[in-house]
């Protein structure tokens, strides 16, 4: 590194959105990473030749408790870029696994999994209901492991600093857990919980912190005879049950709720610990980040998010040591004609001055196969090069409009080795450079809210949902929310814990995806949203739970629509009975919404001032309605719904500008508008009032608004078009303001 200046990078925030800046230059272009075990060295070099200037190198390898590690992998990966252009930047991505010598040295620090019913467990001795699983994992609660991880971090940083290519390194991605995604050990093998001595001790410490003292703990649990020092984690049997069948009762099922919350906090504690240590070593000039926070994936009417340990994103976002958080493009809606949405609530990430750096590992036509689940057409893999270009252009556009960085992950090896794909990457880099001074702030009219605490109040499903209930995936987030992206209105996603922190003045609709549980602070924030003519949409049993109690009266208070005290259990399928209301009159192909899955609790609407437009099919109880107040409107839908016709009608009634009427995917911010086509045919868009036309960022062609609409010619299925929004009759000029200007 002698004579070479290290790169300086930081996160900047402009108009409420966070961006990456390297050596004073704002960066929008995609990054690249690869699976070193499967890649020919030519593949990362192809990415660099295409114009990509940020590469994540995978340095995960064997390491030992003293922090030493096999340096061959990291040395090889750094040397691979020794002859690359001087402006190439690298991020070192490595995973803190269990050290090679850890199990033998520290057997009491390993995870111990529960796998038998309560009746067979002996909490005093931790025998009979516990087992070790190979490979043996260090407990997330182990202080010994935490300290070893810090030594490993030190060793990696020291090696990079001394390496001839170390000046290229702009940051580190510190990962851990299953698949390196900060997921609790064992869940992919159907193993849950940690009954090791470190984990039990940590759980008791967590309970003490939450309740203050023994008296507060006993009051919360309504039991004067229990002691924190005697508490053990609930068994799998206890975590798989719930008083309301699907939902836990905050009074009766509190131990299971607390334990799931503790497990997410335990994961975040260690992530913060390691990033804080790395920050002290590195100062502020390098980026630090990790995988975490998949709250828009396996949440929904059923949940497995609590088993992952991914329900403490709000805490992670508060940590100043962390610069970026990574999720993945959702697995089941990533093919041609589909949304390709994210797993994280990106607007909340930006709100906390963090970068959302998404992983796009979408398989291309080059790896199309029936031998692997993720390489089939059913998993969204395109059939040809044009389809591959279409989905990667969509992801590039989404990164621009949704305020996200992105890296393209060649997870298979060679799946970008195609002239058309590499040419697309080159075009994306050129467009990103052109947009460097553009206003990339939000123009969304709909704010979508996800609660990361609600999954803690759901029963746990061990194994997979599909082993318990067929078609369970249809009520998970990526399926339920698909309709949002087809309404023709741009949307932003926030955590419910940010309801009081974010500015919602631009939004005409607030959509509560899974607000079954709402804290007192969240309820107060919702009350402040009931103004300015805004429409609030609540799904299924919204507000039924507080942190301490349950009841339909809490739903009535949150939604403004009176609910019956009767709690029902049955199929959550709703039949539309009135097609003449303002929110249903656009329905042309939809007569029912929701799911046939039996769910509990379901609530019946009992409000004479509300307009009912749907009933449960199985008992004809009122299940969907809207109610107008002097300065806001409430819409309650007692199921999940992905029908974009219904949502589009509600959005139009709320005053939103519907850009597209036929279900194509719209991606948009103040400067960029993209469209990803669902079906082949003419492309006609309605433009917002201040936009006079569009300029194609690939071809340069301009399309001017006529009577509010713009005609873009024909498009094929899965085609992506990306445009610059024209504000006046002059072409877009690069904004040469200083990057820090607001």
C-alpha angles and dihedrals in degrees: 000000000000111000093005122113117225118234119255120216137171144163116260128189122216122178092343096311128106124227139180116247122192118189090341095311123115111230127210101155122111123261127216137223135173143197101253093204094058104033133097108224089241092069098068088042089054089054091052092047089053089062103265109144104184121066128179110213118206107228099167111140144138117306140172137227094260089061096254116135142182100273095191095090097048092043092051094048094049092047091052088075099043093115097039124119115286093244093060112118126200134203118200110225116192138158127228100219126165110298117250093245098037101096093052095044099040111024092158090058094062127104115263114201127211116223110157135071124273093258092065097046124100107195094187095063102020090228134132095022100057138068144174118243127205124267088045112226129209111242114255085228095055113120088194090059092045091055092046089052090055090053090050091051090051091051093050093048092048092050093049093048091055096044120101089236094045092103089068093059112103098173153336133254108210111198136175143164132051113347086000089279100116090257119151114263117260104018094112087056093048094256120134140180132021119247096175119128094253092050095047090048091049092049091053090048089051091052090051091051093049099046100031098224144356093281093054090047093051092048092052092049094041090230125112093189100064125092128199090227089062098047118115129185114275116259124251087256092057094045092050093056130074133185092231091043093243100023126056122231110238089222103039099034099036097125092058091046092049093047094053091048089049092052093055090047089049091057093047092046092061093043091053091044093056095041091049090053092048091048091056089054097044106035119210101308098082131065123241127191149138146193115279148124109054094173094139096058119055096017122105139090084332122034142201096163090101091061091055095056090234101128103096100072091128090062093047092051090056091060109103091201093069121078104177140022123203133212133161135247105266112268103225103045103044104098130100110302093017129108101250089208128179131256094223130067094246098190091059090050089054092043088063092049093252130129120241102218107187127203113225107192095159110160115238132214089268092073098038107146143145091219095078126048093223095049099059129100088245088063090054100264110155121239097224146014094271090057092050091050090049096056095044091048088051091053091048090051092047091052089054098045099036095048098248137134113221138202124199110225117207090203096163100040123253097018090131094047092115128108093228094050094046090047089052090054089052091052092048091054092051092048091048090054091050091052095049093111098037125120102255097175122131125277094176118142095194126062115199120203128206124187114214091189096057093075088061087065094054125090115255123249111208115209108011132321091246091062088061107031130016119233090018090142089068090073096048123104103260090052097040094049099045090097091060090065092050098054094088092242125108114240138198126208126220138173113249088235087068095056092106094040104051127076107241097178094111095053123093094184132037113196117199106205102183108357094146088132120041126180121223090256091052092049091052090050091051090055089057090055093058095095146068092060090292124162120222119199120200123190129210116327096355114184095003091131133051121186090267109021145034133214146118090253088072090054090051091052095048098044100034089230118109115243129199119253088230113103115210136198120202146099110322093223116130125202116211108232102173120049095172101072120105090251098047106033093094093060110116105151102023124085099153134030135194132030141306090227113119108244139180139238102029118171131214121223113236106174120125091198094055123089109232115211101165141040133192107263096221099055105008092236116156106266109159128043146140130219128195121217126186093268107013144026130229123208119189121190113181097211142034115283134192096171106126093194091065094044092045090054091051091048092050091049087053091056101258121151107244105215097186129022102193105063102265116150113261121199117181148157132165094291109020132055123183134183128198112193126234097189134010117264145082117339113220122167133187108222126214115257100262095047114090098182149326135260118205107237091208104043100023091229117146127219118192127208118255119189090341096309136092124207114214101179123243128328135194127228112286094012118144124208121187122197142183111230112235116220098181139003094280124087118256113281122203112254106236095191118131110274092243094057112116 
